[in-house]
Amino acid sequence: MIARTPHTEIYEMMKKIDERKKFSEDLDWSHAKSKLIRTTTYSDSIMLYTKDESYNSLYSLVCTVSSLTHDLFIDGIPHKGSIAFGLMTLDNEKSIYFGQPLIDAYLLQEELNFYGIISHATAEILIAKYNAEDAIPFLANYLCPLKNGIAKHLTIFPIYAGRVSEQDKKTQETFIEAIKKLRFKTSGYLRKYIDLTEAYIDHINKTEV
């Protein structure tokens, strides 16, 4: 994108990402008394992390990711990501971020061949622990297209990708149209990401309530 897009447009896009990130951080999905999600932007990456491994934190993270990915699609911003579980050290003041979850998430999203969010095995274990009793929304198993073949993984889908009420139909149509528009930003092999993203969203729409 940097090679083909004027710096002013890239700058505006990065500012949009920052606004979406801050908005997502302010959302209170779990109705907890304190913020459970923190975000930071580093280069072209957005990192979201929770204060602990509680059900409320996980619930808030999944919902925040679902909302954020929807907004990124609406703004025409292609993205891939992964969630992983484990201990992280984060020092925003000094821009120091390290830990195994960051490595796991980065390596897994590198394998992904569509725009979306995939769950690492470490996160799937935690999700399974809570999802057996308390349902967490916006999660779906999918045969994900990867660099080398396909494999079933848990994914976090955008908030309006599944079946919606009649009053949300227009919002969903705008969302789907935004994904189609990404096609005009790429050519050649990169368009496979659009094709595979549309197939993923179509699958979610037909199977998730």
Helices and strands as residue ranges (DSSP letters): H 7-26, E 37-42, E 45-50, H 55-74, E 80-83, E 89-91, E 96-98, H 100-111, E 116-119, H 121-131, E 139-146, E 149-156, G 166-168, H 169-181, G 182-185, G 188-190, H 191-207
